[in-house]
Amino acid sequence: MPKLAIIEPIISAGGVERFLHGFIGGVIEERITDDWEIVLVRARTNSAGIHVPWPQHLLAPNLRVQYIDSENSLSRALGWLRASRRVFGIPFTGGLKRTFANAISSHGPDRWRAYCGDTQPWIEYYLRKNRFDVAYFSYPYFLDPPRLKMPIVATTHDFIFKHGLSTTPAAQRLLDSQLPKWFEACSQVVVSSQFVADDLKRFYPAWAHKARIIRLGIPSAEREPTAGEVEAFRKRSGLPERFVLVVGWITEHKNQQVVFEAVTKLRDRGLRIPVVCVGPNSNALNESNTAGHFRRRPQGYVSKILAFCEGAGLRNGSDYFSLGFVDDFTVECLYRSATMLIVPTITEAGSFPAREAMRAGCPVVYSRTPPYEEEMQLIQGNAWMFPTYDSSALADVIAEVASNGEEARRRSAAAKEIVPRIYCWKKTARGYFSLFEQVAGLRGTVQKDPATHTVHHDSPLPQPRLPTG
């Protein structure tokens, strides 16, 4: 029985978590674990610092979870030093502890670094020791590719940093130095849309031939809420009967400020429809209303939105609601409560929230960008679009959707019927494992699946070149 290692050392909160849940769900539904032994090697916490246990319904025979750490007291102590806060609230002590822990675990021979919990040598040691047939990396960012003899496959979800958004110049330089190493090391690189494939060709043309498009499915909670549960949730949360919903990290590339600008313009026209924000850092929008102002004021893009809200007189709890990180069931309740979901993003691979909302029957409004124009075409135009930076146009669309219930219901019903056929985790699982079989030498070709857009090959794939150093 072939062995696959799915490696996730970072777990980007939101997108990658939901990708892994959906992908493994498709694997289990397709009974792929009858033929493959799969180990999910993952970090204990996501990028928001939250430990989200692996769901019990996503466990199966021949599928197990292995956390990335060395099972010894030294690595646990170093992990505690990295994660712990200041000593007695003394400034800079938290940073000093992290620096000390990193210095111990990042220097010396590979075996020592692995023993101390340094991620890359730990992964190399674990994969060599357990002899996998394929190593798959679901988020190959902020990490050099490990030096392995087995075939490597990775998914590059997007190239947002190449557009100069949501990353610091130092992070941009780091990613631009690391990604070519990944492209060189990988047998194949999976992307989820034609837009990302085009970006790969644009920014890294030497490796564009390695790209394979396999569309993703729709994330879902373990169960859907009833109408009674949805209404009880709305009342318990203090949400109004009409609101627009925005889901995800509050970051520059997600462009949430245009939504706040649009609802302000609607307010000035006499139409009040508040914004509800959900995402790992969305509760930071509460900071300006904290009594005493002892908390550190948010920085970056969040502070920009806060400044706009203060200048426009938008109040938390009436003009907008910032709910922070919520579980999947709560998100499902929100989709069924919202007047519409707005996806204002400047650029990314695609939108899980848009597909979730469509499946729940919630109207969706997209920014007019290439990845969403691609999605709009796939769902046969059953959503709304606005020019990405034009808050006046967005205000018009919000007013149109809110006032024309019959058209909103017609489009959302059509999207609800179409979207599960386009985005299906079982198709995703079949596409990925067809690719894994090929790179492992278990089959000679990858058959083309029109639903996943996986490309057919009759000739052997090029062998991966191992990174040096």
LINKAKA-V717865 format. One record per pair of residues at least 24 apart in sequence whose C-alpha atoms are under 10 Angstrom apart, sorted by the first residue. I is the first residue (numbers start at 1). J is the second residue. Records with the same first field share a line. If there is no record, write none. Layout:
BEGIN
I->J, J
END
This chain:
BEGIN
1->33, 34, 35, 36, 37, 62, 133
2->35, 36, 37, 38, 131, 132, 133, 134, 436, 437, 440, 442
3->35, 36, 37, 38, 39, 62, 130, 131, 132, 133, 134, 135, 440
4->36, 37, 38, 39, 40, 63, 127, 131, 132, 133, 134, 135, 136, 433, 436, 440
5->37, 38, 39, 40, 41, 65, 66, 127, 130, 131, 132, 133, 134, 135, 136, 137, 152
6->38, 39, 40, 41, 42, 65, 66, 134, 135, 136, 137, 138, 153, 154
7->39, 40, 41, 42, 43, 66, 67, 68, 123, 127, 135, 136, 137, 138, 139, 140, 154
8->40, 41, 42, 43, 44, 46, 67, 68, 136, 137, 138, 139, 140
9->41, 42, 43, 44, 45, 46, 47, 67, 68, 119, 120, 123, 137, 138, 139, 140, 141, 142, 143
10->42, 43, 44, 45, 46, 47, 48, 119, 138, 139, 140, 141, 142, 143
11->42, 43, 44, 45, 46, 47, 48, 49, 138, 139
12->45, 46, 47, 48, 49, 139, 141
13->45, 46, 47, 48, 49, 50, 52, 248, 249, 279, 280, 325
14->46, 47, 48, 247, 248, 249, 279, 280, 325, 352, 353
15->157, 219, 248, 249, 351, 352, 353
16->46, 47, 138, 139, 157
17->46, 47, 52, 54, 138, 219
18->217, 218, 219, 220, 221, 328, 352
19->138, 216, 217, 218, 219, 352, 425
20->54, 58, 138, 219
21->54, 55, 57, 58, 219, 220, 221, 425
22->58, 216, 217, 218, 219, 220, 221, 424, 425, 426, 428, 429
23->58, 216, 217, 218, 219, 424, 425, 426, 427, 428, 429, 430, 432
24->58, 59, 60, 63, 425, 426, 428, 429
25->57, 58, 59, 60, 219, 220, 425, 426, 429
26->58, 217, 424, 425, 426, 427, 428, 429, 430
27->58, 60, 63, 425, 426, 427, 428, 429, 430, 432, 433
28->57, 58, 59, 60, 61, 63, 426, 429
29->58, 425, 426, 429
30->425, 426, 427, 429, 430
31->60, 61, 426
32->62, 63, 429, 430, 433
33->60, 61, 62, 63
34->60, 61, 62, 63
35->62
36->61, 62, 63, 433
37->61, 62, 63, 64, 132, 133
38->62, 63, 64, 65, 132, 134
39->63, 64, 65, 66, 67, 132, 135
40->64, 65, 66, 67, 68, 136
41->65, 66, 67, 68, 69, 123, 126, 127, 137
42->66, 67, 68, 69
43->67, 68, 69, 119
44->68, 69
47->280
48->249, 279, 280, 281, 325
49->83, 280
50->280, 325
52->327
55->222
57->222
58->222
68->117, 118, 119, 120, 122, 123, 126
69->114, 115, 116, 117, 118, 119, 122, 123
70->114, 115, 116, 117, 118, 119, 122, 126
71->115, 116, 117
72->115, 116, 117
73->115, 116
74->105, 115, 116, 117
75->101, 105, 113, 114, 115, 116, 117, 118
76->116, 117
77->101, 116
78->102, 104, 105, 116, 117, 118
79->105, 116, 117, 118
119->143, 146
120->144, 145, 146, 147
121->146, 147
122->146
123->147, 148
124->148
132->440
133->436, 437, 439, 440, 441, 442
134->436, 437, 439, 440
135->186, 436, 440
136->186, 188, 189, 432, 436
137->182, 186, 189
138->190
140->175, 178, 179, 182, 183
141->174, 175, 176, 178, 179, 182
142->171, 172, 174, 175, 176, 177, 178, 179
143->174, 175, 178, 179, 182
144->174, 175, 177, 178, 179, 180, 181, 182, 467
145->178, 179, 180, 181, 182, 183, 184, 185, 186, 466, 467, 468
146->181, 182, 185, 466, 467, 468
147->185, 465, 466, 467, 468, 469
148->185, 464, 465, 466, 467
149->185, 464, 465, 466
150->186, 187, 439, 440, 463, 464, 466
151->185, 186, 187, 188, 436, 439, 440, 441, 463, 464, 465, 466
152->182, 183, 185, 186, 187, 188, 189, 436, 439, 440, 463, 464, 465, 466
153->182, 183, 185, 186, 187, 188, 189, 190, 210, 432, 435, 436, 439, 464
154->182, 183, 185, 186, 187, 188, 189, 190, 191, 211
155->186, 188, 189, 190, 191, 192, 211, 212, 213, 214
156->182, 183, 189, 190, 191, 192, 196, 197, 200, 211, 349
157->190, 191, 192, 193, 196, 197, 348, 349, 350
158->191, 192, 193, 195, 196, 197, 199, 200, 347, 348, 349, 350
159->196, 199, 200, 203, 347, 348, 349
160->196, 199, 253, 346, 347, 348, 349
161->253
162->199, 203
163->253, 346, 347, 348
164->252, 253
165->251, 252, 253, 254, 346, 347
166->250, 251, 252, 253, 254, 300, 301
167->251, 252, 253
176->203, 204
179->204
180->204, 206, 207, 467
181->465, 466, 467, 468
182->464, 465, 466, 467
183->207, 208, 210, 211, 464, 465
184->210, 463, 464, 465, 466, 467
185->463, 464, 465, 466, 467, 468
186->210, 439, 462, 463, 464, 465, 466, 467
187->211, 435, 436, 438, 439, 440, 461, 462, 463, 464, 465
188->212, 435, 436, 439, 461, 462, 463, 464
189->213
190->214, 215, 431, 432, 435, 454
191->215, 216, 349
192->216, 217, 349, 350, 428, 452, 453
193->349, 350, 371, 374, 375, 452, 453
194->349, 370, 371, 374, 453
195->347, 348, 349, 350, 369, 370, 371, 372, 373, 374
196->348, 349, 350, 370, 371
197->349
199->349
210->461, 462
211->454, 455
212->431, 432, 435, 452, 453, 454, 455, 456
213->431, 432, 452, 453, 454, 455
214->423, 427, 428, 429, 430, 431, 432, 449, 450, 451, 452, 453, 454, 455
215->350, 422, 423, 424, 425, 427, 428, 429, 431, 432, 451, 452, 453, 454
216->350, 352, 422, 423, 424, 425, 426, 427, 428, 429, 431, 452
217->352, 355, 356, 419, 420, 421, 422, 423, 424, 425, 426, 427, 428, 429
218->351, 352, 353, 354, 355, 356, 357, 358, 359, 419, 420, 422, 423, 424, 425
219->328, 352, 353, 355, 356, 359, 423, 424, 425
220->328, 329, 331, 332, 352, 355, 356, 359, 360
221->327, 328, 329, 330, 331, 332, 356
222->328, 329
223->328, 329, 332
224->328, 329, 330, 332, 333, 336, 360
225->329, 330, 332, 333, 336
226->333, 336
227->333, 336, 337
229->333
230->329, 330, 332, 333, 334, 335, 336, 337
231->333, 334, 336, 337
232->333
233->330, 333, 334, 337
234->330, 333, 334, 336, 337, 338
237->321, 323
238->317, 318, 321
239->274, 275, 276, 317, 318, 320, 321, 334, 337, 338
240->273, 274, 276, 318, 337, 338
241->273, 337, 338, 339
242->272, 273, 274, 275, 337, 338, 339, 340, 402
243->272, 273, 274, 275, 276, 319, 320, 321, 334, 337, 338, 339, 340, 341, 398, 402
244->273, 274, 275, 276, 277, 320, 334, 335, 337, 338, 339, 340, 341, 342, 364, 365, 398, 402
245->274, 275, 276, 277, 278, 320, 321, 334, 335, 337, 338, 339, 340, 341, 342, 343, 357, 364
246->275, 276, 277, 278, 279, 282, 322, 338, 340, 341, 342, 343, 344, 353, 354
247->276, 277, 278, 279, 280, 282, 324, 325, 331, 334, 335, 341, 342, 343, 351, 352, 353, 354
248->277, 278, 279, 280, 281, 282, 324, 325, 343, 351, 352, 353
249->277, 278, 279, 280, 281, 282, 302, 324, 325
250->277, 278, 279, 280, 281, 282, 283, 284, 285, 300, 301, 302, 305
251->281, 282, 300, 301, 302, 305, 345
252->300, 301, 302, 304, 345, 346
253->301, 344, 345, 346, 347, 348
254->343, 344, 345, 346, 347, 348
255->301, 305, 343, 344, 345, 346, 347, 367, 388, 389
256->301, 302, 305, 342, 343, 344, 345, 346
257->301, 302, 304, 305, 306, 308, 309, 344, 389, 391
258->305, 344, 345, 388, 389, 390, 391, 392, 394, 395
259->342, 343, 344, 389, 390, 391, 392, 394, 395, 398
260->305, 308, 309, 312, 314, 319, 320, 391, 395
261->305, 308, 309, 312, 390, 391, 392, 394, 395
262->390, 391, 392, 393, 394, 395, 396, 397, 398
263->314, 319, 320, 391, 392, 394, 395, 398, 399
264->309, 312, 313, 314, 319, 391, 392, 395
265->312, 391, 392, 394, 395, 396
266->391, 392, 394, 395, 396, 398, 399
267->314, 319, 395
269->395
271->395, 399
272->318, 319, 399
273->318, 319, 320, 339, 398, 399, 402
274->314, 315, 316, 317, 318, 319, 320, 321
275->316, 317, 318, 319, 320, 321, 322, 338, 341, 342
276->316, 317, 318, 319, 320, 321, 322, 323, 324, 334, 338, 341
277->320, 321, 322, 323, 324, 325
278->321, 322, 323, 324, 325, 326, 330, 331, 334
279->322, 323, 324, 325, 326, 327, 331
280->323, 324, 325, 326
281->322, 323, 324, 325
282->321, 322, 323, 324, 325
283->321, 322, 323, 324, 325
284->322, 323, 324
285->309, 316, 320, 321, 322, 323, 324
286->315, 316, 317, 320, 321, 322, 323, 324
287->316
288->315, 316
289->315, 316, 317
331->356, 357
332->356, 357, 359, 360
333->360
334->360, 362
335->359, 360, 361, 362, 363
336->360, 361, 362, 363
337->362
338->362, 363
339->363, 364, 398, 401, 402, 405, 408
340->364, 365, 398, 401, 402, 408, 412
341->365, 366, 398
342->366, 367, 384, 385, 394, 398
343->367, 368, 372, 385, 386, 388
344->368, 369, 372, 385, 386, 387, 388, 389, 394
345->369, 371, 372, 388, 389
346->370, 371, 372, 388, 389
347->371, 372, 388
348->372
350->374, 375
351->375
352->423
354->383, 419
355->379, 415, 416, 419, 420, 422, 423
356->416, 419, 420
357->412, 415, 416
358->382, 383, 411, 412, 413, 414, 415, 416, 417, 418, 419, 420
359->412, 413, 414, 415, 416, 417, 418, 419, 420
360->412, 413, 415, 416
361->408, 409, 410, 411, 412, 413, 414, 415, 416, 417
362->408, 409, 411, 412, 413, 415, 416
363->401, 402, 407, 408, 409, 410, 411, 412, 413, 415, 416
364->401, 408, 411, 412, 415
365->394, 397, 398, 401
366->394
367->394
375->419, 422
376->415
378->415, 418, 419, 422, 423
379->411, 414, 415, 416, 417, 418, 419, 420, 421, 422
380->411, 414, 415, 418, 419
381->411, 414, 415
382->408, 410, 411, 412, 413, 414, 415, 416, 418, 419
383->408, 411, 412, 414, 415
384->408, 411
421->451
422->451, 452
423->451, 452
424->451, 452
427->451, 452
428->452, 454
430->454
431->455
439->463, 464
END
